[in-house]
Amino acid sequence: MNLTVYDIFIFSHQEFTEAAPVIHAVQQFVAHAPTTDHGEPYTIVDLCSGKGFLSMFLNALLPPQRIKNFVLMDKAWPMHG
């Protein structure tokens, strides 16, 4: 499958449009919630993550000092221990 720059833009735009409400909710939570009970940053678990666009968008938008890491899970990915 040969994708053009236009194809990639359309795909990314569609993914962003679908993820926008979740991105907004997570931004609001991170901005107003205290740190975890142990004072550590949050770990975000992205279930049914597909290609990981939601986590990529969140990683770019959220303050790094509030997020420890992202864990992406999808049935298409094999288990590795």
N, C-alpha and C positions, 0 to 999 in steps of 0.2 A: 504494500500500500504506500503510495507516494503522496505525502501531504504537502500542500503548499503553505506558505506563510498565512495566506487568507484562511485556509482550513484550520490551522492551529489557532488563529485569532478567534474564529467563530466557535470552536470547541471550548477554548478557555473562557470566552465570554459567556457561553451557555453554562459552564460549570460554575462560574462566579455568580451568575444570576440565581442559580439553584441554591448556592451556599450562602448567599447574602443574609438571609434571616438568622441563620445559625451563627455566622460571623458576628453580627450585631449583638446577639444574645451573649456570646462568649466575651466580647469586648466589654459589655456592660458588667458582666459578672466579675471579670478580672479587675476592672477599674474600681468597683465598689466593695468587693469582698475582702475580708482580711486574709492574711496568709493562712496556710494550713494550721492545724492544731499544734504542730511541732515547729512552726515558724519557717517552714520550707516553701519554696515556690511550688506551683501546681504542676502535676503531670496530666496531660490531656490525652485521653484514649479516644481514638477515631475508629468507631466500629463501622463495618461495611465501607471501608475507606476507598475502595476501588483503586484509582491511580494516585490518590493522595492529594488531590487539589485542595480540599478543605484545610488539611494540615499545612500545606504549603502557604496558602493565603494567611492562615492564622500565625504561622511562624514569621511572616513578613510584617504583620500588623500589630502583634502584641508586644508589650515591653519584655525584653529578655530576662530582666531581673525577677519577673513574676512567674515565669514558666520554666520548669526544670527540663522537661522533654515531652515529646509526642510519641505515642505508641499507636501505630497503624495496624489494624486487623481487617482481613478480608478473606472470605472463603476461597478465593482464587490463589492465595499465597500458601505455600506449604509450611508446615510447622518445622521449626528449626530448634528443637530442644526447649 
